[in-house]
Every structure is written in C-alpha cells, then in structure tokens.
Amino acid sequence: MDKWIELVKAKMSELKITQEILAERLGMSQGGIGHWLNKRREPGIDDMNRVLHALGLGFLEVALVIREPQASQDDELSLTHKYNPYFRYPVSDWREPVEARDGELAAYGKAQFELTDYHARGAAFWLKVVGDAMTAPNGVSIPEGMLILVDPDVEAEPGKLVIAQWPGSAEATFRKLIEEGGQRYLVPLNPTYPKALYSEECRIIGVVVQATTRF
C-alpha cells in the first residue's frame, strides 16, 4: 500500500494533477481520493489499478502475492497481512521481433506478465536472456534463461547493463556500458565475446534494473 501511495503521489506531482482532478477522472469524490492517499481507507486492487490507469500508468498493474507469514505463537496474522502489493510489467512482444542469438534478447507473449516490487520510471518491460554472452566466469553473471527488467527512463551511464540496438538492425544486444580513455564500449560479461565501440548511432533502449530466474 505504501509503495502504491508513493508512486501515485509522485506521478500526480510530476503531472501537476490535484486530488480534485484525479477524482473527476475516476468519477468519485476528492474526499475518497484523500482517504486512500492518507491511508485512512484502503482501496481494493481494482481501484488501485483504476488510479494508475487514470495517471497514464497503464503499463503497471497492482497484483497480490501470497506470502507465508512468520507468525509467533502468540500472534495470529489476518489474511490481509499475508498479502503484499506488487507491480507487474509485460514480457515484451516488440513490434519488430528480436531474433535470438548469443547474447541477444528475444521477446515473448502479449499476455504474459511478471511481478516485481520495482517502481519503474518509464514503460518498463521484461526480456528473456538468450545465449551466454552475459555469463561471466566470476562476479555478476546473467546466464541464459534469466528474465531481465528493462527501464527505458533510467539514464544509461558507464557501469550500467543496457539494451542497445544498432541502426538498421532488428536485433537488440544486452551488454555492459563502460568508458575507457574517454570512449564508451558495449562489453559482454563473457570474456570470450568481443567488445564493441559505442557510437551515437547506437540507440540505448533501456537500462537493466533487475534480473530474476524462474524455477
């Protein structure tokens, strides 16, 4: 709930939308919105998603994830304490499908979503890693099969893992952006793959902010 309120307030501030304007968009009273944002009342999941949609955050959805509580012998937690709100982002189905190659990323199903507690700055999406170009012998390693969350609005600074695309190519590359001697490079974590000189012609689609494995 706190995460949802934080996101809604931040977006309202960014868009300069008052509680009155938001209430009008939702067809409800300003007081009702105020109760939600001040935690005097708790909205249902459908209402939480209606608010996100009204703020132009249609790419986000609040979902419920059941967690087993760590209850003590003296405490019996209610069902509501077994649930936590999460956001879910789509697994990308790029209009120009990305061909799967070593170190490249492929896009999957339109109706598929994955959960995370990450609050994206932009229209984030998941991609599934294909190939071993980002499998490192030690340190950070992101092997084939992992899902990575891409946020297009995070600044691509040296040291970040990025999704890049060269002009005229239907393939997107997953690499680490580094800087050496004033020049930037796209570098695989697997040292058996070559690094590529980064130029302004190369488009950075987004920054990888999370990686997860499905079991």
LUMGUKOL-129116 format. One record per residue: x, y, z of N, C-alpha, C in turn. Coordinates in steps of 0.05 Angstrom, whole numbers, plus 32768, in hexadecimal, padded with zeros to 4 digits. Layout:
# residues N
nX  nY  nZ  caX  caY  caZ  cX  cY  cZ
X  Y  Z  X  Y  Z  X  Y  Z
...
This chain:
# residues 215
nX  nY  nZ  caX  caY  caZ  cX  cY  cZ
8011  7FE8  8000  8000  8000  8000  8011  8019  8000
8026  8019  8011  8038  8030  8012  8046  8036  7FF8
804D  8020  7FEA  805B  8023  7FD0  8048  802F  7FBB
802F  8026  7FBC  801B  8030  7FA9  8016  804E  7FAE
8013  8056  7FC8  800E  8072  7FCE  8026  8083  7FC6
803E  8079  7FCB  8056  8088  7FC3  8057  808D  7FA5
8051  8078  7F95  8051  807A  7F78  803B  808D  7F6E
8023  808B  7F79  800D  809C  7F71  8013  80BA  7F77
801D  80BF  7F8F  8023  80DB  7F96  8039  80E6  7F85
804D  80D6  7F7F  8064  80DF  7F6E  805A  80E6  7F52
8048  80D5  7F47  803D  80D9  7F2C  802B  80F1  7F2B
801B  80F5  7F40  8009  810C  7F42  801A  8126  7F42
802F  8126  7F51  8041  813D  7F53  804E  8142  7F38
8057  812D  7F2B  8064  8130  7F10  8051  813C  7EFC
8038  8133  7EFC  8024  813C  7EE9  8015  8155  7EF2
801B  815E  7F0B  800D  8175  7F16  7FEF  8170  7F17
7FE8  8158  7F20  7FCC  8150  7F23  7FC4  8151  7F40
7FAE  815F  7F46  7FA4  8161  7F62  7F92  8149  7F68
7F8B  8146  7F82  7F79  8131  7F89  7F5E  8136  7F7C
7F56  814F  7F79  7F3C  8155  7F6D  7F3C  814C  7F50
7F51  8151  7F41  7F52  8149  7F25  7F52  812B  7F23
7F62  811D  7F34  7F63  8100  7F33  7F47  80F4  7F3A
7F3A  8100  7F4E  7F1F  80F6  7F55  7F0C  80F9  7F3E
7F0E  8110  7F30  7EFC  8114  7F19  7F01  80FF  7F03
7F1A  80F8  7EFF  7F20  80E3  7EEB  7F15  80C8  7EF3
7F13  80C4  7F0D  7F0A  80AA  7F17  7EEC  80A9  7F1C
7EDF  80C0  7F1B  7EC3  80C2  7F20  7EBC  80BD  7F3D
7ECD  80C8  7F4F  7EC8  80C5  7F6C  7ECE  80E0  7F7A
7ECC  80E1  7F94  7ED0  80F9  7FA3  7EED  80FD  7FA9
7EF5  8117  7FAC  7F10  811D  7FB4  7F17  8111  7FD0
7F02  8111  7FE1  7F06  8106  7FFC  7F0E  80E8  7FFB
7F02  80DA  7FE8  7F08  80BD  7FE6  7F25  80B9  7FDE
7F2F  80C9  7FCB  7F4B  80C8  7FC3  7F5D  80CF  7FDB
7F55  80E3  7FEA  7F65  80EC  8001  7F67  80D6  8016
7F51  80C7  801A  7F51  80B1  802E  7F66  809C  8025
7F67  8096  800C  7F7A  8082  8002  7F96  808B  8005
7F9C  80A4  7FFD  7FB8  80AD  7FFD  7FC2  80B3  8019
7FAF  80B6  802C  7FB8  80BB  8048  7FB4  80A2  8059
7FAE  808C  804C  7FAC  8072  8059  7F96  8070  806E
7F82  8081  806B  7F6A  807F  807D  7F58  8068  8074
7F59  8062  805A  7F4B  804C  804F  7F5D  803E  803B
7F58  8024  8037  7F69  8015  8025  7F59  800E  800C
7F62  8017  7FF4  7F54  8010  7FDB  7F58  7FF2  7FD4
7F44  7FE8  7FC5  7F48  7FCD  7FBB  7F5B  7FCD  7FA4
7F63  7FB5  7F9B  7F76  7FB2  7F85  7F6B  7FBF  7F6B
7F51  7FBB  7F66  7F45  7FC7  7F4E  7F47  7FE6  7F4E
7F41  7FF1  7F66  7F43  800E  7F68  7F60  8018  7F66
7F73  800A  7F71  7F8F  8011  7F6F  7F97  8012  7F51
7F8E  7FFF  7F42  7F96  7FFE  7F26  7F87  8013  7F16
7F6F  801A  7F1E  7F60  8030  7F11  7F6F  804B  7F14
7F7A  804F  7F2C  7F89  8067  7F31  7FA2  8068  7F20
7FB1  8052  7F1E  7FC9  8051  7F0D  7FC2  8057  7EF0
7FAC  804C  7EE7  7FA4  8050  7ECB  7F9D  806D  7EC6
7F8F  807A  7EDA  7F88  8096  7ED7  7FA0  80A8  7ED7
7FB6  809F  7EE1  7FCF  80AF  7EE2  7FE1  80A8  7ECA
7FD7  8099  7EB7  7FE7  8091  7EA0  7FFB  807B  7EA6
7FF7  806C  7EBB  8009  8056  7EC2  7FFC  803B  7EBB
7FF1  803A  7EA4  7FE3  8021  7E9B  7FF5  8009  7E98
800F  800F  7E97  8022  7FF9  7E94  8028  7FEB  7EAF
801D  7FF7  7EC5  8020  7FEB  7EDF  8006  7FDF  7EE9
8008  7FCB  7EF8  7FF1  7FBF  7F06  7FF9  7FB6  7F21
7FE7  7FBB  7F34  7FEC  7FB1  7F4F  7FE1  7F95  7F51
7FF1  7F83  7F5B  7FE8  7F67  7F5E  7FEC  7F5F  7F7B
7FE1  7F49  7F83  7FE4  7F3F  7F9E  7FF5  7F25  7F9D
8008  7F24  7FAF  8019  7F0D  7FB1  8017  7F01  7FCD
8010  7EE8  7FCE  800C  7EDB  7FE9  8028  7ED4  7FF4
802C  7EDC  800D  8045  7ED4  801B  803D  7EC7  8035
804D  7EB2  803C  8048  7EA5  8056  8052  7EB7  806C
8041  7EBE  807F  804A  7ED0  8095  805C  7EC2  80A9
806E  7ED2  80B5  807E  7EC8  80CB  8070  7ECD  80E5
805B  7EBF  80EA  804A  7EC4  8101  8057  7EB8  811A
8055  7EC8  8130  805F  7EBD  814A  8049  7EAC  8157
804F  7EA0  816D  803C  7E8F  817B  8024  7E9F  8186
802A  7EB8  818D  8015  7EC9  819A  8005  7ED9  8185
8010  7EDB  816D  8003  7EEB  8158  7FF6  7EDA  8143
7FDF  7EE2  813A  7FD2  7ED5  8123  7FCC  7EEB  810F
7FDB  7EEB  80F9  7FD8  7F00  80E5  7FBF  7EFC  80D5
7FB2  7F12  80CE  7F9A  7F11  80BD  7FA3  7F0C  80A0
7F8F  7F04  8090  7F95  7EFF  8074  7FA2  7F17  8066
7F99  7F2F  806D  7FA3  7F47  805F  7FC1  7F4A  8064
7FCB  7F40  807A  7FE7  7F43  8080  7FF8  7F2E  8071
7FEB  7F1C  8063  7FF9  7F08  8053  7FFD  7F11  8036
7FF3  7F29  8030  7FF4  7F33  8015  8004  7F4C  8013
8011  7F4F  7FFD  8021  7F67  7FF8  801C  7F71  7FDB
8018  7F8B  7FD8  8014  7F95  7FBC  802E  7F95  7FAC
802D  7F8B  7F94  8044  7F8B  7F82  803B  7F98  7F68
804E  7FA0  7F58  8049  7FAA  7F3D  8050  7F94  7F2A
8042  7F94  7F14  8049  7F80  7EFF  804D  7F8F  7EE5
8062  7F86  7ED7  8069  7F92  7EBD  8068  7F7D  7EA7
8061  7F85  7E8F  805F  7F71  7E79  8079  7F66  7E70
8079  7F4D  7E68  808F  7F41  7E5A  808D  7F4B  7E3D
80A1  7F59  7E33  809E  7F67  7E1A  8098  7F56  7E02
8087  7F61  7DF1  8080  7F55  7DD7  8086  7F69  7DC1
809F  7F73  7DC1  80A7  7F88  7DAE  809A  7F86  7D93
8092  7F9C  7D88  8085  7F9C  7D6D  8097  7F90  7D58
80B1  7F95  7D5B  80C4  7F88  7D49  80D2  7F74  7D5A
80C9  7F5B  7D59  80D4  7F46  7D6C  80F2  7F44  7D6A
80FE  7F41  7D81  811B  7F3F  7D82  8123  7F22  7D7E
8135  7F1E  7D6C  813F  7F03  7D66  8152  7EFA  7D7C
814F  7EE1  7D85  815F  7ED7  7D9B  817B  7ECE  7D91
818F  7EDA  7D9C  81AB  7ED2  7D96  81BB  7ED4  7DB0
81D4  7ECA  7DB0  81E4  7ECC  7DC8  81E6  7EE8  7DD2
81DD  7EEB  7DEB  81DE  7F06  7DF8  81C8  7F18  7DEF
81B6  7F0E  7DDE  81A0  7F1F  7DD5  8187  7F18  7DE5
8172  7F28  7DE2  815A  7F24  7DF1  8142  7F1F  7DDF
8131  7F0D  7DE8  8119  7F07  7DD9  8100  7F11  7DE7
80EC  7F18  7DD9  80D3  7F22  7DE5  80BE  7F0C  7DE5
80AD  7F0C  7DF9  8099  7EF7  7DFD  807E  7F02  7E02
806A  7EEF  7E01  804D  7EF3  7E04  8040  7F0D  7E0C
802C  7F15  7DFE  801E  7F2E  7E03  8011  7F2F  7E1F
8006  7F18  7E27  7FF6  7F19  7E40  8007  7F11  7E58
8021  7F0E  7E55  8032  7F05  7E6B  803C  7F1C  7E7C
803A  7F19  7E96  8044  7F2D  7EA9  8055  7F20  7EBE
8068  7F2F  7ECA  8078  7F26  7EE0  8077  7F3A  7EF6
8078  7F31  7F0F  8075  7F42  7F26  8090  7F4C  7F31
808F  7F64  7F3C  80A7  7F70  7F49  809D  7F86  7F5B
80AE  7F8E  7F6F  80A7  7FA5  7F80  80B5  7FBE  7F76
80C2  7FBD  7F5E  80D0  7FD4  7F53  80BD  7FE8  7F48
80C0  8001  7F4F  80B0  8017  7F44  80BE  8023  7F2C
80B5  801D  7F15  80C2  8026  7EFC  80BF  8044  7EF8
80D3  8051  7EED  80D1  806D  7EE6  80C3  8070  7ECB
80C5  805C  7EBA  80B8  805D  7E9F  80A8  8043  7E9B
80A2  803E  7E82  8092  8027  7E7A  80A4  800E  7E79
80A9  8003  7E91  80BB  7FED  7E93  80B0  7FD3  7E88
80C1  7FC1  7E81  80B9  7FA7  7E76  80CF  7F92  7E7C
80C7  7F79  7E7B  80D9  7F63  7E7F  80E3  7F58  7E64
80FA  7F4D  7E64  8105  7F3E  7E4E  8113  7F25  7E59
8113  7F10  7E49  8120  7EF8  7E51  813C  7EF5  7E43
8150  7EF0  7E53  816B  7EEF  7E49  816F  7ED5  7E39
817B  7ED8  7E22  8181  7EC1  7E11  819F  7EC1  7E0A
81AC  7EAB  7E0D  81C9  7EAA  7E08  81D9  7EAE  7E21
81F4  7EAC  7E1E  8205  7EAD  7E35  8218  7EC5  7E35
8213  7ED9  7E25  8225  7EF0  7E24  8226  7F00  7E3E
8211  7EFD  7E4F  8211  7F0C  7E68  8215  7EF9  7E80
821F  7EE1  7E7A  8226  7ECD  7E8F  8244  7ED1  7E96
8249  7EDB  7EAE  8265  7EE1  7EB6  8271  7ECA  7EC6
828C  7EC6  7EC4  8299  7EB1  7ED3  8299  7EB7  7EF1
8297  7ED1  7EF8  8295  7ED9  7F14  8288  7EF4  7F16
827F  7EFC  7F2E  8272  7F15  7F32  8255  7F14  7F27
824B  7F2C  7F1F  8230  7F2D  7F15  822E  7F1D  7EFB
821A  7F0C  7EFA  8215  7EFA  7EE3  81F8  7EF8  7EDE
81EF  7EFB  7EC5  81D3  7EF8  7EBE  81D0  7EE4  7EA8
81CD  7ECB  7EAF  81CD  7EB5  7E9B  81B3  7EB3  7E8C
81B4  7EA2  7E78  819D  7E9D  7E67  8185  7E93  7E78
816E  7E9D  7E71  8155  7E95  7E7E  814C  7EA8  7E94
815D  7EBB  7E9C  8155  7ECE  7EB0  8143  7EE3  7EA3
8131  7EEE  7EB3  8120  7F04  7EAA  812D  7F1E  7EB4
812F  7F32  7EA3  813A  7F4B  7EAB  8125  7F61  7EA7
8124  7F73  7EBA  8111  7F89  7EB9  811F  7FA2  7EAE
8114  7FAD  7E99  8120  7FC4  7E8B  810F  7FDD  7E90
811D  7FF2  7E9A  810F  800C  7E9E  811A  8020  7E8A
810A  8029  7E77  8113  803C  7E63  811A  8058  7E6D
8111  805F  7E85  8115  807A  7E8F  812C  807D  7EA3
813A  8067  7EA8  8152  8069  7EB8  8169  8071  7EA7
8179  8084  7EB0  8190  808E  7EA0  81A5  8079  7E9C
81AD  8076  7E83  81C2  8061  7E7D  81DE  806D  7E82
81E8  8068  7E9A  8202  8072  7EA2  8216  805B  7EA0
8230  8061  7E9D  8244  804C  7E9E  8242  803B  7EB7
8244  8021  7EB4  8241  800F  7ECA  8226  8002  7ECB
8212  800D  7EBC  81F7  8002  7EBB  81F6  7FEB  7EA6
81E4  7FD8  7EAB  81DD  7FC4  7E98  81C7  7FCF  7E86
81CB  7FCE  7E6C  81B8  7FDC  7E5A  81AE  7FC9  7E44
8198  7FD1  7E38  818E  7FC5  7E1F  8192  7FD9  7E09
81A2  7FD2  7DF5  81A9  7FE4  7DE0  81A1  7FD8  7DC5
819D  7FEA  7DB2  8195  7FE1  7D97  81A3  7FF3  7D82
81B0  7FE6  7D6F  81BE  7FF4  7D5A  81AA  7FFB  7D44
81AE  8012  7D36  819C  801A  7D21  819A  8005  7D0B
8182  8001  7D01  817D  7FED  7CEC  817D  7FD0  7CF5
8180  7FCC  7D0F  8180  7FB1  7D19  8166  7FAB  7D28
815C  7F92  7D24  8144  7F8A  7D33  814B  7F7C  7D4D
8165  7F7B  7D53  816F  7F6D  7D6B  8178  7F81  7D80
8171  7F7B  7D99  817A  7F8B  7DAF  818F  7F7C  7DBF
81A3  7F8A  7DC8  81B9  7F7E  7DD6  81BA  7F85  7DF4
81BF  7F71  7E04  81C1  7F75  7E21  81DE  7F76  7E28
81E7  7F8D  7E32  8204  7F91  7E38  8207  7FA4  7E4F
8220  7FA5  7E59  8227  7FB9  7E6E  8234  7FD1  7E60
822B  7FE8  7E67  8236  8001  7E5C  824D  800A  7E6E
8265  800C  7E62  827C  8015  7E72  828A  802D  7E63
829B  803A  7E71  82AA  8050  7E65  82C8  804D  7E6B
82D8  804E  7E56  82F5  804C  7E58  8302  8061  7E46
8313  8071  7E52  8322  8085  7E43  8310  8099  7E35
82F9  809F  7E41  82E6  80B2  7E35  82D4  80A7  7E20
82D7  808D  7E1A  82C6  807F  7E06  82B5  806A  7E14
829C  8067  7E0A  828A  8054  7E16  8289  803A  7E05
8285  8024  7E14  8283  800A  7E07  826C  7FFA  7E12
8261  7FE8  7E01  824E  7FD4  7E0A  825D  7FBA  7E0E
825D  7FB1  7E27  826E  7F9A  7E2E  825E  7F83  7E38
8263  7F6A  7E2E  8256  7F53  7E39  8263  7F4B  7E53
8254  7F3D  7E65  8260  7F34  7E7E  8270  7F1A  7E79
826B  7F0D  7E63  827A  7EF5  7E5C  8292  7EFE  7E4C
82AB  7EFA  7E56  82C3  7F04  7E49  82C9  7EF8  7E2E
82BB  7EE2  7E27  82C1  7ED6  7E0D  82B3  7EE4  7DF6
82A1  7EF8  7DFD  8294  7F08  7DE9  82A2  7F23  7DE6
82A2  7F2F  7DCE  82B0  7F49  7DCB  829F  7F60  7DD4
82AD  7F75  7DDC  829E  7F8E  7DE3  829A  7F9E  7DCA
8287  7FB1  7DCB  8281  7FC1  7DB3  8283  7FDF  7DBB
828E  7FEE  7DA9  8290  800B  7DAD  8274  8017  7DAB
826D  8027  7DC0  8253  8034  7DC1  8254  804F  7DB2
8241  8054  7DA1  823F  806D  7D94  8223  8079  7D97
8220  8092  7D90  8205  809F  7D93  81F0  8093  7D81
81F9  8084  7D6C  81E6  8077  7D5A  81D8  8060  7D68
81E4  8056  7D7D  81D9  803F  7D8B  81C3  8049  7D9E
81AC  803E  7D9D  8196  8046  7DAF  8195  8035  7DC8
8195  8043  7DDF  8192  8035  7DF9  8174  8033  7DFE
8169  801B  7DFE  814D  8017  7E02  8145  801A  7E20
8157  8011  7E31  8152  8014  7E4E  8168  8008  7E5E
8165  800B  7E78  8179  8001  7E8B  816D  7FE9  7E9A
817C  7FD5  7E9E  8173  7FBD  7EAC  8175  7FC3  7ECA
815E  7FC1  7ED8  815C  7FC9  7EF4  8158  7FB1  7F06
8152  7F9A  7EFB  814D  7F82  7F0B  8150  7F69  7EFA
8159  7F54  7F06  815B  7F3A  7EF8  8150  7F25  7F0B
8142  7F12  7F01  8136  7EFE  7F12  8135  7EE3  7F03
8135  7ECE  7F12  8133  7EB3  7F06  8119  7EA6  7F0D
810C  7E9A  7EFA  80F3  7E8B  7F00  80F9  7E6E  7F04
80ED  7E62  7F19  80F1  7E46  7F1F  80D8  7E35  7F18
